[in-house]
Amino acid sequence: MTQQKFSSYKLSTGQAFRFLHDKLGISKAEELFRNDRQALLDEIIFSWHREIPFQTLSQLAKDDPKETPTAEEAVHDILAGIGGLCGSHAVGAYHILAAIGYDCYPIMGEVRRLGLCHAMVIVKDLNNPGDLHLFEVGTGHPTFKAIPLQLSGCLSDVTGPVSESFLTYKFVRDGNIFRRTHLKSTITSGANSDVTKQATQSDEDFWDHFYAFELDPVSVEVCRHHLNRNSYLNPESRFNRQLLACKYKNGKYLGVKGLKQGHEHVDQENNTRLKFTQFEDREAFKRFCCDNFPEIPVAVVSKALNYWDSLPDDERL
């Protein structure tokens, strides 16, 4: 029902459950959906971060115009494990969740005053009527569980802080607007340090604004319109200038940023941070991508790298 309301493209229930089983490795998903829909939703989110990369390579490799994927293209790239930017992740997630049987809808958010350029999904009535949970898999940052924004019709003022992988984050409500903020990396990123525990109290000086959103539903086509205008077709967007790919193996970051590979590192103070090391050459970059993101075609990796190399030095990220 929700697919018909917010998108003209429809995914079958069988395709959605096959994706959960074959790509995300979730067994007995149908039974889990009947018995504990939140447990299944959280398992989908965690497994999604593990298996489906957030990456700019597909975007960089496109011929002009570098448009937001259509609903059919987005769903294809998620089912195939290729991943992409939020336009693929959120739109793919919306169709998959709706096909499974979740009552859900797409929303748009504004990232650091850059306009509406981030797509997400809201899941309704997860455990009780009036529940609203955020399904977030399209930032490249860890968000390993559904975020409760409203329970039984009562809006949440603060959700978190939550410490996952290298990041501590929280959601704070300001009227009808929800804001995601990240604990400043210059302070700490470790879940167990004394500084982190101090910073999670109330002092907003510890936190960086990431994005803001309201809970109003939008159609997939409206999402695509905003994403095209503010992100995908914007040559100044970082997603058109940065080599980036990551996933979370067992909840731990693994990825590339520019010509560096990144992984988690725990320092002497028990802070989890990202550590990046330079690739020896471009062939090493391509081998790393092929080994760790095998679903992304080799030709796409090469074309993305060539496009990135063609950019002026001061435009590359």
N, C-alpha and C positions, 0 to 999 in steps of 0.2 A: 504493500500500500504506500509506504513512504517513498519507495523508488519512483512510483508513478507521480507522486505529488511534487517531488523536487528534482526529478531528472526524467528525460524521455528514454534514457538507456536503461535496460533491465538486465540484471544478472540472475541466473537461476539459483535456487537453493542448493541444488546438487553441486554446481560449480563452486559455490562459496564454501561448502563443507569439504569438498575435495582440496581446496586451497588450505584450509585449516589442517587437514590430515597430511597432505603430501608436501606442502611447502613449509608450514609452521610446525609440523610434527606433533600436532595435538590429537591424541587418540580419544575416542568416545566423546567427541564434541557434541553430537546430537543429544546424548544422555545428559551431559553436563549442562547444556542449555536448558533442558527441561527441569533439572534439579537445582541448579545454582548459577543463574545467569551472570552474576557479578564475578564469580570465580572464573567462568569461561572468559568473560571480557578482559579480566586482568591477565589471564594466561595468553590471550590473543595479543595484548599490548606488549607484554614482555617478550614473547616469541617473535613478534613483528620487529622489534628493535634488534633482535639477534639475527634475523634472516633477511630482512628487506633493507637495503642501504639507503640512507639519505645521501644524495650525490648530485653534483652539478655536471658530471661528465656528459650525460645525455643532452643537457641543455646546451653546453658549449659545442657539442658535435653537430647540432642542428644547423641546417642551412637557413638563411634569413627568409621570412621572418621567424624568429625564435618564439613561437606562440606557446601559450599554455596548452597542454594536451587536452584533447576532447575527452569526454567521459569514457568512451570506448578505448581510447589510447591509454588513459590513466589506469583503467582496470586491467588492461593487458599487461602493462609494465609491472603492476603489483603482483598479479597472478604468476607472472614469469620470474619474479624475484629480482627484477632489474631495479626497481625503486625509482627515485628521482627526487624532485623538490616537493613542497607541500601540496602543490596542485595535483600531483600524482598520488601522494600518500593519503590526503584527506578525501579526495574524490573516490579513490579506490576503496578506502575504508568505509565510506558511506554506503556504497553499493554492496559491499560484502556484508556489512553488519545488517543492512536492511534485508538482504536476501536470507540471512540466517534467521531473522525474525525479530531483531531488535527494533524498537521504535526510536528513530534517530533522524537528525537533520544536519545539514551543513551550516556553519557560521563563518564569518570573516572577522579578522582582527587587524589592528594597526600596530606595526612594529616600529618602535622608536620614531614616531611622527613621520613615517614614510608613506602614509596613506594605508588604505585597506589592501594589505599585501600578504596576509597569512590566512590559510584555510584550515579549519578544524571541524570536528564532529561533536555534536551533543547527543547523548543517549538519554531518552526519557523513561521515567517510571521503572527504573532498573530493579529496585526491590519493593518500593511502595509508590502509590500514585503521588505525583508531584516531585519525584526525584529528578534531578538533572545532573548528569556526570559528563565531564569532558574526556573525550577520547583523543589523545594527542600523540601522534607518531611522526610528525613531519617537520621537526626543527633541527634534527641532528644532535639535540641535547637529550639527556635521559629523562623520560617521564614514564616510569615502568608500570604504573597502575592508573585506573580511571580516577579522575579527580572529582570528588563530590562538591558541587557548587550550590546545590539546593537539595535538601532532604525533606520529604513529605511536605513540600510547598514552602519551607522556610529557607531563605537564602543564607548561605554561609558567609560570615564576615572575613574569616581567615582560614585557609586550608594550608597546612604545613606549619613550620618548615619541614621539608622532605630532603634527605640526603641520599643521593643515588650516584654511583660511579664517582666522577670527579666533581659533582655539582650539588650545591644545596640551593633549593628554590622554595618559593611559596606563592600562593595566590591570595590577593587581598581585594576585598570588595569595596568600591567607593560609589555608593548609590546603585545605579544599574550597571556600572562598569566594573569588570574584573581585570585586575592587573597581575601579570606574572613578573616577579622580580627574582633576581639571582644574587646570592651572597657574593660580594665582591671578591674576585680571585686574588686581589692584592692583600686581602686579610687572611683567608684560608679557604680551602675547598674540602677539608677533611670532615667526615661525619663525627669523628670521635674526639677531636681536639677541644681543649678548654675554650679557645677563642671562638670556635664554631658555636659552642653551647651558649656563650655569652651573647654572640651576635644574633642568635635566634630569638632573643627576648622581644624587643620592640624598637630598637634604635634604627630608624630608616637610613641613617648615614652608612650603615653596613651594606645596603642593598642597591643593586642596579636595576632600573626598569628595563624589561625585555619587550613585552607587548601588552596590549589592552584589547578587550572585546566586550561586546554585549551579547545577550542570549537570543537575539532575534534570528529566526531562520532565514536563509536565503537559498535560492535554487542553485544547482550546479552551474547553470549558464551565467548567473549573476557572479558567482565565484570566479568563473573564467574571465569575465569582463574586468573585474577589479585586478585580478592577477596579471592579465595582459597589460593593463594600463600602468600598474605600479611596480611590476617586477619583471615578468618574462620578456616583455617588449621594451623594457627600459634599459638602454645600453649602459647606464651608470649603475644598475643594480649589481651588487656584489656577486650574484649568482651568474652573471654574464662575464665575470672577470676573475673568478677564483676556481682553481682546481680543488675539489673537495669531495670526499667520499668517506663514509663511516658506518659502522654497525657496532653492536654491543654483544660480544661473545660472552655468554654467561654473565651478563650485566657489566662487562668491562669494555671500555672504549678501544676500538681498533680502527685506524683510518689514515687518510692522507690529507694534507693541507698544503697547497702549493707543491713543491718538490720535496716535501718532508713527510716521513711516516710518523704516526703518533700512537702511543700506547699509554696506559696508566702507570704511574709511578708513586709509590708510597714513601714519603720522606721520613726523616728521623723523628719528626714530631707527629707522625701518624696521619699526616695530611695526604689525601689522594689528589694528585695533580696529573696533568697531561705532560708527557715528555715527547718532544719531536726531534728527530734526527734526519739529516740531509741524505737523500738518495745519492749513490755514487754517480749515477747518470740517468738519463731519461729511459734507457732500457730497463734499469732496475725499478723505476717507477711503474713501467708497464707490467713487468713481471709481478710486482707486488699486487697490482690491481687484478691481474688475471688469477693469481693464487687466492686472493681474499674476497674478490667480488666476481666470481666466475660467470655469473649470469649476465654481466655487462659485456656485450660483444667486444672482442679485441679491436675491431675496426672503430668502434665508438670511442674506446680509450685512446687510440692513436689519433683520431680526428680531433678529439677534445684537446689533447696535448698540443697538436699542431696549431689549433686555433688560439690557444692560450699563449703559445710562443709568438704568434703574430701580433699580439697586443703590445703597445708601447710599454716600456718598463714601468712607467709611473701609473699605469692603469691596471697592471696585473696584481692580484691578491694571492 
